[in-house]
Amino acid sequence: MAGYEIVTILREYLKLVRPYGILFIGFTPVFGALCNGQFHAGPLSLLLVIGILGHIFVFVQNDYHDMEVDRHSEYVVQRPLISGTISRTQARILYLGAFFLSLTLALVFFFTPRSFLLLLLSFFLMTVYNRYSKRKPGMEYVLGAAVFLYGLFGAVTVSDDVSLLALIIAGVGFLQWVFNVGVSANLKDVEFDTKLGIRTTPVFLGVHVVSDTLKKPFIFTLYAFGIKIAHIVVAFLPFLLGESFIMINDFPLPLLCYLLLAVIMLFTTWGILTTSLSKRDTLLRYEGAHEGFALLIIPVVLMTYLIEHIGIFPTVLLIFVCIAWPLISLRILFGNTLIPLE
């Protein structure tokens, strides 16, 4: 019985931490360092740990601050903090522990005044987002800025001179989070947010619900596709500027993969914008697919860069992990539906 209880508690902590999304922020400082000339496995592994701790911090703290709001939503009542399987005190210990452990690792292994300041600023902006995301529209830009700084932190652990490639890749992360939070995540909650007087970006831009249908003004659709197209275009810049290449052994594999991802992201964006609220599971699948394919865009555009500097096997392994990890995590936690408590 004790063993079963331990497994149950561990499962609840995993739900709170959301391991299926842990690579989005987890890889952010890693890519920053890679793009600034760090190719050794040891430092990159430590940066991955710091990135994972950043993910734990921002998501657990988000649930902590949103508890009273989330109690009113029928879709997230099974989240650990709402159901009571994990207490507020336990959650606070978890995200503060992740914060202090990441700072300790940064101090011991990567300390420079600039890198430490960037890491602190990133955590500060994550906290600002978590405290005010339900109060003001546009807060996804604050979270995007936190992710951007997290990428720069990774770059500055290598050198105070940040490369153009590192800036571009950090910018891709910024736009990815602006879309994932400001459009995808907030759109599905418009009905709930409107009832509680919460003004997220979709609500601010006039999105409202009529008979289980999201009515979206043209300005919001234009905004959503504008962010997504900007995301795709910025991701293409490493090719355009010669930082990475579209050909491998005279075959345009990186370019073809990039174009496939671009088409899929545009298609899933359309699905997110057109799916009825009555088909919430379908909407969540579109959002999950979009986020999963968006995770692949950076390793794909950096494919030749990574092969040149870390080798073909680590590059293939990195792409495989980006595909397999979210699917395996969702399968373990939520079964065949692959639909999280969002």
Residue frames relative to the residue before (quaternion, step in Angstrom):
aa qw qx qy qz dx dy dz
M 1.0000 0.0000 0.0000 0.0000 0.00 0.00 0.00
A 0.6436 0.5245 -0.3233 0.4540 3.55 0.97 -0.87
G 0.6437 0.5238 -0.3208 0.4565 3.56 1.02 -0.83
Y 0.6407 0.5216 -0.3165 0.4660 3.58 1.01 -0.83
E 0.6546 0.5145 -0.3107 0.4585 3.58 0.97 -0.86
I 0.6284 0.5300 -0.3337 0.4614 3.58 1.02 -0.77
V 0.6516 0.5072 -0.3099 0.4713 3.57 0.96 -0.89
T 0.6495 0.5227 -0.3142 0.4541 3.59 0.98 -0.85
I 0.6633 0.4953 -0.3003 0.4738 3.58 0.93 -0.89
L 0.6385 0.5243 -0.3210 0.4631 3.56 0.99 -0.86
R 0.6359 0.5327 -0.3206 0.4572 3.57 1.00 -0.83
E 0.6546 0.5064 -0.3111 0.4673 3.59 1.00 -0.81
Y 0.6396 0.5059 -0.3276 0.4772 3.59 1.00 -0.74
L 0.6337 0.5197 -0.3327 0.4664 3.58 1.03 -0.73
K 0.6228 0.5232 -0.3401 0.4718 3.60 1.03 -0.73
L 0.6503 0.5174 -0.3112 0.4610 3.57 1.00 -0.84
V 0.7137 0.4677 -0.2473 0.4590 3.56 0.94 -0.95
R 0.2261 -0.8044 0.5106 0.2027 3.62 1.20 -0.62
P 0.0371 -0.8501 0.5252 0.0153 3.62 0.53 1.10
Y 0.5701 0.6138 -0.3859 0.3864 3.60 1.15 -0.51
G 0.7537 0.3515 -0.2151 0.5120 3.61 1.14 -0.45
I 0.3921 0.7891 -0.4253 0.2065 3.54 1.31 0.02
L 0.6424 0.5514 -0.3305 0.4173 3.60 1.15 -0.51
F 0.5240 0.6499 -0.4225 0.3529 3.61 1.14 -0.44
I 0.7482 0.2877 -0.1733 0.5722 3.57 0.84 -0.98
G 0.5700 0.6334 -0.3728 0.3674 3.57 1.09 -0.69
F 0.7447 0.3970 -0.2165 0.4909 3.57 0.95 -0.89
T 0.4581 0.7248 -0.4391 0.2683 3.61 1.20 -0.29
P 0.7206 0.3883 -0.2828 0.4999 3.68 0.70 -0.86
V 0.5793 0.5809 -0.3767 0.4303 3.60 1.15 -0.53
F 0.6818 0.4639 -0.2882 0.4867 3.58 0.87 -0.92
G 0.6028 0.5565 -0.3555 0.4478 3.58 1.07 -0.68
A 0.6848 0.4735 -0.2780 0.4791 3.56 0.94 -0.91
L 0.6305 0.5394 -0.3320 0.4486 3.59 0.95 -0.86
C 0.7132 0.4580 -0.2545 0.4657 3.56 0.92 -0.93
N 0.7002 0.4099 -0.2737 0.5166 3.58 1.26 -0.13
G 0.7192 -0.5180 0.2326 0.4004 3.57 1.22 0.49
Q 0.5327 0.5972 -0.4321 0.4158 3.61 1.20 0.32
F 0.0276 0.8367 -0.5429 0.0661 3.60 -0.50 1.17
H 0.5134 0.6427 -0.4167 0.3870 3.61 1.26 0.23
A 0.5499 -0.6702 0.3998 0.2977 3.55 -0.89 1.01
G 0.6327 0.5734 -0.3412 0.3932 3.61 0.95 -0.81
P 0.7186 0.4185 -0.2628 0.4893 3.62 0.64 -1.02
L 0.6426 0.5213 -0.3325 0.4525 3.60 0.99 -0.77
S 0.6356 0.5220 -0.3281 0.4646 3.60 1.04 -0.73
L 0.6485 0.5059 -0.3129 0.4750 3.58 1.00 -0.80
L 0.6429 0.5065 -0.3206 0.4768 3.58 1.03 -0.75
L 0.6044 0.5361 -0.3559 0.4698 3.59 1.09 -0.63
V 0.6359 0.5152 -0.3274 0.4722 3.60 0.97 -0.80
I 0.6511 0.4991 -0.3128 0.4787 3.60 0.95 -0.86
G 0.6417 0.5229 -0.3199 0.4609 3.58 1.02 -0.77
I 0.6506 0.5049 -0.3105 0.4748 3.57 0.97 -0.84
L 0.6333 0.5161 -0.3253 0.4762 3.58 1.03 -0.75
G 0.6187 0.5335 -0.3370 0.4680 3.58 1.08 -0.68
H 0.6223 0.5279 -0.3282 0.4758 3.57 1.04 -0.78
I 0.6579 0.5041 -0.3130 0.4638 3.59 0.86 -0.95
F 0.6392 0.5417 -0.3222 0.4407 3.57 0.93 -0.90
V 0.7491 0.4352 -0.2558 0.4289 3.57 0.59 -1.12
F 0.7149 0.4521 -0.2827 0.4524 3.61 0.90 -0.79
V 0.6569 0.4776 -0.3267 0.4834 3.61 0.95 -0.72
Q 0.6450 0.5045 -0.3254 0.4728 3.59 0.97 -0.78
N 0.6152 0.5513 -0.3450 0.4456 3.59 1.05 -0.71
D 0.6684 0.4746 -0.2991 0.4885 3.59 0.90 -0.88
Y 0.6109 0.5640 -0.3394 0.4398 3.58 1.07 -0.76
H 0.7357 0.4196 -0.2388 0.4751 3.59 0.82 -0.97
D 0.7172 0.4522 -0.2520 0.4664 3.60 1.13 -0.59
M 0.3255 0.7974 -0.4756 0.1789 3.61 1.23 0.03
E 0.7116 0.4670 -0.2805 0.4436 3.58 0.73 -1.03
V 0.6398 0.4993 -0.3218 0.4877 3.58 1.09 -0.66
D 0.6928 0.5054 -0.2844 0.4287 3.58 0.84 -0.98
R 0.5364 0.6273 -0.4102 0.3880 3.62 1.16 -0.45
H 0.6903 0.4953 -0.2764 0.4492 3.58 1.12 -0.64
S 0.6440 0.5236 -0.3232 0.4547 3.61 1.24 -0.16
E 0.4133 -0.7271 0.4966 0.2322 3.57 -0.77 1.05
Y 0.6466 0.5706 -0.3159 0.3957 3.58 1.18 -0.51
V 0.7856 0.3070 -0.1643 0.5114 3.60 1.10 -0.47
V 0.3300 0.7768 -0.4878 0.2231 3.60 1.21 0.34
Q 0.6711 0.4886 -0.3064 0.4659 3.59 1.20 -0.39
R 0.3937 0.6881 -0.5086 0.3359 3.59 1.21 0.19
P 0.6318 -0.6024 0.3267 0.3622 3.60 -0.94 0.83
L 0.6847 0.4760 -0.3058 0.4594 3.61 0.91 -0.79
I 0.6644 0.4931 -0.3079 0.4698 3.59 1.05 -0.71
S 0.6981 0.4636 -0.2712 0.4735 3.58 0.94 -0.86
G 0.4791 -0.6986 0.4127 0.3348 3.58 1.24 -0.37
T 0.4457 0.6932 -0.4656 0.3227 3.61 1.21 0.09
I 0.7387 0.1663 -0.1413 0.6377 3.57 1.29 -0.39
S 0.3690 -0.7590 0.4964 0.2032 3.58 -0.78 1.00
R 0.6584 -0.4888 0.3915 0.4175 3.55 -1.30 0.28
T 0.6404 0.5303 -0.3276 0.4488 3.58 0.98 -0.82
Q 0.6569 0.5039 -0.3090 0.4681 3.58 0.95 -0.86
A 0.6488 0.5091 -0.3169 0.4683 3.58 1.00 -0.80
R 0.6482 0.5160 -0.3171 0.4615 3.57 0.97 -0.85
I 0.6333 0.5164 -0.3277 0.4742 3.59 0.98 -0.80
L 0.6558 0.5303 -0.3122 0.4373 3.58 0.98 -0.86
Y 0.7423 0.4019 -0.2676 0.4646 3.61 0.71 -0.96
L 0.6278 0.5048 -0.3487 0.4790 3.60 1.10 -0.56
G 0.6138 0.5407 -0.3414 0.4629 3.57 1.08 -0.68
A 0.6421 0.5103 -0.3162 0.4769 3.58 1.01 -0.83
F 0.6342 0.5406 -0.3188 0.4515 3.57 1.02 -0.83
F 0.7351 0.4282 -0.2501 0.4623 3.58 0.69 -1.06
L 0.6273 0.5246 -0.3465 0.4595 3.60 1.04 -0.63
S 0.6499 0.5039 -0.3234 0.4682 3.59 0.98 -0.79
L 0.6420 0.5090 -0.3242 0.4730 3.60 1.01 -0.76
T 0.6389 0.5294 -0.3259 0.4532 3.57 1.00 -0.81
L 0.6588 0.4993 -0.3081 0.4710 3.59 0.92 -0.88
A 0.6523 0.5106 -0.3138 0.4640 3.56 0.99 -0.83
L 0.6565 0.5141 -0.3083 0.4578 3.59 0.99 -0.82
V 0.7142 0.4714 -0.2616 0.4465 3.57 0.87 -0.96
F 0.8259 0.2955 -0.1162 0.4659 3.58 0.80 -1.01
F 0.8257 0.2400 -0.0865 0.5030 3.60 1.04 -0.64
F 0.3520 0.8042 -0.4566 0.1448 3.58 1.19 0.08
T 0.2161 0.6424 -0.7259 0.1173 3.41 -1.20 1.03
P 0.6305 -0.5444 0.3633 0.4173 3.64 -1.04 0.52
R 0.6860 0.4965 -0.3021 0.4379 3.59 0.89 -0.89
S 0.6746 0.4888 -0.3136 0.4558 3.59 0.86 -0.88
F 0.6595 0.5065 -0.3153 0.4573 3.59 0.95 -0.82
L 0.6342 0.5219 -0.3262 0.4679 3.59 1.03 -0.75
L 0.6439 0.5186 -0.3213 0.4618 3.59 0.96 -0.84
L 0.6523 0.5081 -0.3166 0.4648 3.59 0.97 -0.83
L 0.6546 0.5048 -0.3101 0.4695 3.59 0.94 -0.85
L 0.6518 0.5109 -0.3141 0.4643 3.59 0.95 -0.85
S 0.6283 0.5359 -0.3337 0.4547 3.56 1.02 -0.77
F 0.6743 0.4737 -0.2928 0.4850 3.59 0.88 -0.89
F 0.6158 0.5452 -0.3457 0.4517 3.59 1.04 -0.72
L 0.6890 0.4709 -0.2850 0.4715 3.59 0.89 -0.92
M 0.5882 0.5475 -0.3668 0.4688 3.60 1.09 -0.61
T 0.6703 0.4972 -0.2916 0.4674 3.57 0.97 -0.88
V 0.6164 0.5327 -0.3389 0.4705 3.59 1.02 -0.78
Y 0.6432 0.5139 -0.3210 0.4682 3.57 0.93 -0.88
N 0.7022 0.4854 -0.2860 0.4354 3.58 0.75 -1.00
R 0.6798 0.4891 -0.2935 0.4610 3.59 1.05 -0.67
Y 0.8234 0.2767 -0.1009 0.4850 3.59 0.97 -0.81
S 0.4181 0.7389 -0.4612 0.2580 3.62 1.21 0.01
K 0.7036 0.4270 -0.2637 0.5030 3.60 1.16 -0.51
R 0.6689 0.5092 -0.2927 0.4557 3.58 1.27 0.03
K 0.8135 0.1583 -0.0490 0.5574 3.58 1.03 -0.71
P 0.4559 -0.6620 0.5098 0.3068 3.61 -1.06 0.66
G 0.7651 0.4003 -0.2726 0.4243 3.53 -1.27 0.40
M 0.4316 0.7265 -0.4567 0.2780 3.60 1.22 0.08
E 0.5102 0.6367 -0.4271 0.3898 3.59 1.24 -0.24
Y 0.5943 0.5558 -0.3704 0.4479 3.59 1.18 -0.45
V 0.6053 0.5339 -0.3500 0.4755 3.57 1.14 -0.58
L 0.6618 0.4820 -0.3048 0.4867 3.58 0.96 -0.85
G 0.6283 0.5314 -0.3317 0.4613 3.58 1.02 -0.78
A 0.6397 0.5148 -0.3197 0.4729 3.58 1.04 -0.78
A 0.6168 0.5409 -0.3409 0.4590 3.59 1.07 -0.72
V 0.6608 0.4900 -0.2989 0.4836 3.58 0.98 -0.86
F 0.6100 0.5471 -0.3407 0.4610 3.59 1.04 -0.79
L 0.6865 0.4705 -0.2796 0.4787 3.59 0.89 -0.93
Y 0.5958 0.5574 -0.3588 0.4535 3.58 1.11 -0.63
G 0.6456 0.5063 -0.3066 0.4825 3.56 1.07 -0.79
L 0.6545 0.4973 -0.3091 0.4783 3.58 1.00 -0.81
F 0.5742 0.5712 -0.3762 0.4501 3.58 1.10 -0.64
G 0.6600 0.5078 -0.3054 0.4618 3.57 0.89 -0.92
A 0.6589 0.5119 -0.3060 0.4584 3.57 0.99 -0.85
V 0.7057 0.4802 -0.2692 0.4460 3.58 0.89 -0.95
T 0.5383 0.5866 -0.4243 0.4315 3.62 1.17 -0.21
V 0.6583 0.4756 -0.2977 0.5018 3.58 1.27 -0.34
S 0.7704 -0.1679 0.1695 0.5912 3.56 0.88 -1.03
D 0.5195 -0.6298 0.4777 0.3244 3.57 -1.14 0.64
D 0.6244 0.4868 -0.3354 0.5106 3.57 1.26 -0.31
V 0.1744 -0.8165 0.5461 0.0677 3.56 -0.25 1.30
S 0.4170 -0.7273 0.4923 0.2340 3.56 -0.78 1.04
L 0.6274 -0.5246 0.4196 0.3939 3.55 -1.27 0.40
L 0.6300 0.5427 -0.3371 0.4415 3.58 1.00 -0.80
A 0.6503 0.5090 -0.3185 0.4653 3.60 0.95 -0.82
L 0.6375 0.5195 -0.3224 0.4689 3.59 1.02 -0.77
I 0.6523 0.5161 -0.3145 0.4573 3.58 0.96 -0.87
I 0.6881 0.4794 -0.2901 0.4610 3.58 0.83 -0.96
A 0.6177 0.5133 -0.3416 0.4882 3.61 1.07 -0.66
G 0.6335 0.5300 -0.3183 0.4652 3.58 1.09 -0.72
V 0.6015 0.5399 -0.3494 0.4739 3.58 1.09 -0.68
G 0.6515 0.5122 -0.3072 0.4678 3.58 0.98 -0.85
F 0.6137 0.5545 -0.3339 0.4522 3.56 1.02 -0.82
L 0.7125 0.4527 -0.2611 0.4683 3.59 0.77 -1.04
Q 0.6047 0.5642 -0.3520 0.4383 3.57 1.06 -0.71
W 0.7134 0.4407 -0.2633 0.4770 3.59 0.89 -0.89
V 0.5799 0.5604 -0.3778 0.4549 3.59 1.10 -0.57
F 0.6931 0.4505 -0.2781 0.4892 3.58 0.96 -0.84
N 0.6840 0.5188 -0.3089 0.4094 3.59 0.72 -1.05
V 0.7377 0.3818 -0.2215 0.5108 3.57 0.99 -0.82
G 0.7458 0.4535 -0.2413 0.4242 3.57 0.69 -1.11
V 0.7450 0.3208 -0.1974 0.5506 3.58 1.12 -0.60
S 0.7591 0.4136 -0.2411 0.4410 3.61 0.36 -1.22
A 0.7549 0.4147 -0.2389 0.4484 3.57 0.51 -1.17
N 0.7174 0.4584 -0.2660 0.4522 3.58 0.86 -0.91
L 0.6069 0.5930 -0.3651 0.3831 3.59 1.05 -0.69
K 0.6817 0.5042 -0.3021 0.4356 3.59 0.88 -0.89
D 0.7233 0.4327 -0.2319 0.4855 3.60 1.22 -0.47
V 0.3113 0.7927 -0.4875 0.1927 3.60 1.25 0.19
E 0.6581 0.5111 -0.3262 0.4464 3.62 0.85 -0.91
F 0.6721 0.4953 -0.2746 0.4770 3.55 0.90 -0.98
D 0.6798 0.4973 -0.2920 0.4530 3.59 0.88 -0.95
T 0.6392 0.5393 -0.3277 0.4396 3.58 0.99 -0.84
K 0.6508 0.5262 -0.3134 0.4487 3.58 0.95 -0.86
L 0.7370 0.4026 -0.2180 0.4971 3.58 1.08 -0.75
G 0.5162 -0.6697 0.4047 0.3481 3.58 1.26 0.08
I 0.4193 0.6966 -0.4708 0.3425 3.58 1.21 0.50
R 0.1716 -0.8124 0.5534 0.0654 3.58 -0.74 1.06
T 0.0294 -0.7783 0.6258 -0.0411 3.53 -0.04 1.35
T 0.7368 -0.4233 0.2787 0.4476 3.58 -1.26 0.11
P 0.6515 0.4947 -0.3504 0.4562 3.68 0.81 -0.76
V 0.6512 0.4996 -0.3195 0.4735 3.61 0.94 -0.84
F 0.6433 0.5337 -0.3116 0.4519 3.58 0.95 -0.89
L 0.7299 0.4126 -0.2277 0.4951 3.58 1.05 -0.79
G 0.6851 -0.5633 0.2617 0.3806 3.56 1.22 0.43
V 0.4233 0.6860 -0.4904 0.3312 3.61 1.18 0.18
H 0.1024 0.7847 -0.6048 0.0895 3.57 -0.93 0.92
V 0.4655 -0.6927 0.4939 0.2440 3.55 -1.30 0.35
V 0.0196 0.7561 -0.6536 0.0256 3.53 -1.05 0.93
S 0.8431 -0.1501 0.0617 0.5127 3.59 -0.51 1.23
D 0.7342 -0.4443 0.2155 0.4660 3.56 0.70 1.16
T 0.6274 0.4966 -0.3484 0.4883 3.57 1.25 0.30
L 0.3585 -0.7191 0.5548 0.2159 3.55 -0.92 0.92
K 0.1862 -0.7646 0.6095 0.0954 3.54 -0.68 1.11
K 0.0560 -0.8263 0.5593 -0.0349 3.53 -0.49 1.26
P 0.3921 -0.7040 0.5390 0.2452 3.58 -0.68 1.04
F 0.6421 -0.5349 0.3832 0.3934 3.56 -1.19 0.55
I 0.6164 0.5688 -0.3534 0.4144 3.59 1.02 -0.76
F 0.6612 0.4907 -0.3241 0.4658 3.61 1.02 -0.69
T 0.6353 0.5152 -0.3305 0.4709 3.59 0.97 -0.81
L 0.6417 0.5128 -0.3135 0.4764 3.57 1.01 -0.85
Y 0.6426 0.5249 -0.3138 0.4615 3.56 0.98 -0.85
A 0.6747 0.5079 -0.3008 0.4430 3.59 0.83 -1.00
F 0.7015 0.4394 -0.2745 0.4894 3.58 0.85 -0.92
G 0.5931 0.5678 -0.3661 0.4380 3.59 1.11 -0.58
I 0.6541 0.4952 -0.3047 0.4839 3.58 0.97 -0.88
K 0.6811 0.4936 -0.3013 0.4490 3.57 0.88 -0.92
I 0.6555 0.4940 -0.3199 0.4732 3.61 0.93 -0.81
A 0.6213 0.5263 -0.3403 0.4703 3.59 1.02 -0.75
H 0.6213 0.5451 -0.3246 0.4599 3.58 1.02 -0.83
I 0.6899 0.4779 -0.2736 0.4698 3.58 0.87 -0.99
V 0.6661 0.5076 -0.3045 0.4538 3.60 0.95 -0.87
V 0.6586 0.4959 -0.3176 0.4685 3.60 0.88 -0.89
A 0.6336 0.5332 -0.3311 0.4523 3.59 1.04 -0.73
F 0.6435 0.5291 -0.3196 0.4515 3.61 1.17 -0.51
L 0.5097 0.7051 -0.4004 0.2876 3.59 1.18 -0.51
P 0.6096 0.5430 -0.3902 0.4259 3.68 0.90 -0.61
F 0.6211 0.5092 -0.3345 0.4930 3.60 1.10 -0.64
L 0.6941 0.5114 -0.2782 0.4235 3.53 0.80 -1.10
L 0.7466 0.4005 -0.2067 0.4893 3.58 1.01 -0.82
G 0.5302 -0.6722 0.3886 0.3407 3.58 1.26 0.11
E 0.4157 0.7004 -0.4785 0.3280 3.59 1.21 0.38
S 0.7505 0.0699 -0.0499 0.6552 3.54 1.28 -0.52
F 0.3587 -0.7673 0.5041 0.1691 3.59 -1.17 0.42
I 0.5013 -0.6864 0.4582 0.2599 3.54 -1.17 0.71
M 0.7244 0.4078 -0.2232 0.5090 3.60 1.26 -0.26
I 0.0587 -0.7342 0.6733 0.0641 3.52 -1.26 0.65
N 0.8277 -0.1066 0.0210 0.5506 3.58 -0.53 1.21
D 0.7035 -0.5012 0.2404 0.4428 3.54 0.89 1.10
F 0.6349 0.4602 -0.3583 0.5067 3.59 1.20 0.45
P 0.3964 -0.7693 0.4509 0.2184 3.62 -0.70 1.06
L 0.0508 0.8457 -0.5290 0.0493 3.60 0.81 0.96
P 0.6705 0.4803 -0.3336 0.4566 3.67 0.78 -0.83
L 0.6578 0.5097 -0.3150 0.4564 3.59 0.95 -0.84
L 0.6633 0.5024 -0.3126 0.4581 3.59 0.90 -0.89
C 0.6481 0.5058 -0.3171 0.4729 3.59 0.98 -0.82
Y 0.6361 0.5270 -0.3208 0.4633 3.57 1.00 -0.85
L 0.6793 0.4872 -0.2957 0.4622 3.60 0.85 -0.96
L 0.6293 0.5267 -0.3335 0.4641 3.59 1.02 -0.77
L 0.6627 0.4962 -0.3015 0.4729 3.58 0.93 -0.89
A 0.6337 0.5355 -0.3322 0.4487 3.59 0.98 -0.82
V 0.6627 0.4967 -0.3027 0.4718 3.58 0.93 -0.91
I 0.6622 0.5035 -0.3089 0.4610 3.59 0.91 -0.90
M 0.6655 0.4985 -0.3165 0.4565 3.60 0.92 -0.82
L 0.6443 0.4966 -0.3255 0.4820 3.60 1.03 -0.70
F 0.6412 0.5230 -0.3186 0.4624 3.58 1.02 -0.82
T 0.6974 0.4535 -0.2816 0.4781 3.60 0.86 -0.92
T 0.5716 0.5568 -0.3803 0.4675 3.59 1.16 -0.49
W 0.6436 0.5055 -0.3118 0.4828 3.56 0.98 -0.87
G 0.6458 0.5187 -0.3201 0.4597 3.59 0.97 -0.81
I 0.6327 0.5293 -0.3208 0.4653 3.58 1.00 -0.82
L 0.7240 0.4605 -0.2429 0.4525 3.57 0.94 -0.91
T 0.7676 0.3890 -0.1946 0.4708 3.62 1.12 -0.51
T 0.5611 0.6217 -0.3938 0.3789 3.62 1.18 -0.27
S 0.4784 -0.6846 0.4807 0.2673 3.56 -0.96 0.94
L 0.5788 -0.5903 0.4398 0.3509 3.56 -1.16 0.61
S 0.5972 0.5713 -0.3635 0.4299 3.59 1.15 -0.52
K 0.6985 0.3680 -0.2447 0.5628 3.58 1.30 -0.30
R 0.0056 0.8600 -0.5098 0.0241 3.55 0.83 1.03
D 0.6297 0.5365 -0.3471 0.4418 3.59 0.99 -0.78
T 0.6372 0.5111 -0.3226 0.4782 3.59 1.03 -0.77
L 0.6337 0.5290 -0.3220 0.4636 3.56 1.00 -0.85
L 0.6670 0.4934 -0.3010 0.4701 3.58 0.94 -0.87
R 0.6260 0.5237 -0.3443 0.4640 3.60 1.07 -0.64
Y 0.6223 0.5194 -0.3386 0.4778 3.58 1.01 -0.76
E 0.6737 0.4972 -0.2985 0.4581 3.57 0.90 -0.94
G 0.6667 0.5038 -0.3046 0.4571 3.57 0.93 -0.87
A 0.6480 0.5054 -0.3169 0.4736 3.57 0.98 -0.85
H 0.6426 0.5277 -0.3268 0.4493 3.56 0.96 -0.86
E 0.6826 0.4826 -0.2960 0.4622 3.59 0.84 -0.92
G 0.6445 0.5332 -0.3231 0.4427 3.57 1.02 -0.78
F 0.6952 0.4486 -0.2766 0.4889 3.57 0.91 -0.87
A 0.6054 0.5486 -0.3570 0.4528 3.59 1.11 -0.62
L 0.5960 0.5698 -0.3572 0.4388 3.59 1.12 -0.65
L 0.6808 0.5159 -0.2818 0.4369 3.57 1.10 -0.73
I 0.5368 0.6776 -0.4073 0.2947 3.59 1.12 -0.56
I 0.6690 0.5065 -0.3196 0.4402 3.62 0.93 -0.78
P 0.6969 0.4358 -0.3138 0.4753 3.67 0.72 -0.84
V 0.6158 0.5450 -0.3576 0.4425 3.60 1.10 -0.55
V 0.7105 0.4317 -0.2824 0.4786 3.61 0.81 -0.90
L 0.6929 0.4364 -0.2740 0.5043 3.59 1.20 -0.42
M 0.3018 0.8175 -0.4675 0.1485 3.59 1.28 0.02
T 0.7283 0.4120 -0.2628 0.4803 3.62 0.70 -1.00
Y 0.5974 0.5563 -0.3526 0.4574 3.59 1.11 -0.67
L 0.6924 0.4741 -0.2760 0.4686 3.57 0.90 -0.94
I 0.6350 0.5248 -0.3343 0.4578 3.59 0.96 -0.82
E 0.6557 0.5242 -0.3102 0.4462 3.57 0.96 -0.86
H 0.8047 0.3577 -0.1553 0.4477 3.57 0.85 -0.98
I 0.8021 0.2217 -0.1409 0.5363 3.62 1.03 -0.60
G 0.6028 -0.5917 0.3458 0.4086 3.59 1.26 -0.11
I 0.6226 -0.5866 0.3780 0.3542 3.54 -1.21 0.51
F 0.6567 0.5250 -0.3334 0.4265 3.62 0.93 -0.81
P 0.6715 0.4677 -0.3243 0.4745 3.67 0.81 -0.82
T 0.6293 0.5367 -0.3403 0.4474 3.60 1.06 -0.69
V 0.6635 0.4853 -0.2958 0.4864 3.58 0.92 -0.92
L 0.6396 0.5264 -0.3198 0.4600 3.59 1.00 -0.82
L 0.6301 0.5396 -0.3253 0.4539 3.58 0.99 -0.83
I 0.6789 0.4764 -0.2898 0.4776 3.58 0.88 -0.95
F 0.6342 0.5309 -0.3281 0.4564 3.59 1.00 -0.81
V 0.6530 0.5113 -0.3124 0.4633 3.59 0.93 -0.89
C 0.6411 0.5308 -0.3220 0.4512 3.60 0.98 -0.82
I 0.6771 0.4602 -0.2856 0.4982 3.59 1.14 -0.61
A 0.7626 0.4421 -0.2182 0.4188 3.55 0.71 -1.14
W 0.6423 0.5800 -0.3447 0.3638 3.60 0.87 -0.91
P 0.6860 0.4607 -0.3256 0.4594 3.67 0.73 -0.86
L 0.6610 0.5170 -0.3154 0.4431 3.61 0.95 -0.85
I 0.6677 0.4927 -0.3016 0.4696 3.59 0.90 -0.90
S 0.6572 0.5180 -0.3122 0.4497 3.59 0.93 -0.89
L 0.6652 0.4921 -0.3015 0.4738 3.58 0.92 -0.88
R 0.6394 0.5333 -0.3235 0.4495 3.58 0.98 -0.84
I 0.6748 0.4975 -0.2982 0.4564 3.59 0.90 -0.89
L 0.7512 0.4240 -0.2219 0.4546 3.58 0.87 -0.96
F 0.8406 0.2022 -0.0513 0.4999 3.59 0.90 -0.89
G 0.5555 -0.6560 0.3808 0.3408 3.59 1.22 0.30
N 0.8157 -0.3047 0.1972 0.4506 3.53 -1.30 -0.37
T 0.5811 0.6026 -0.3867 0.3869 3.60 1.13 -0.46
L 0.1878 -0.8145 0.5178 0.1821 3.59 1.14 -0.70
I 0.5208 0.6351 -0.4060 0.4007 3.58 1.21 0.52
P 0.2885 -0.7866 0.5208 0.1633 3.63 -0.52 1.12
L 0.6050 -0.5463 0.4350 0.3825 3.56 -1.36 0.07
E 0.2922 0.7588 -0.5215 0.2584 3.56 0.35 1.27
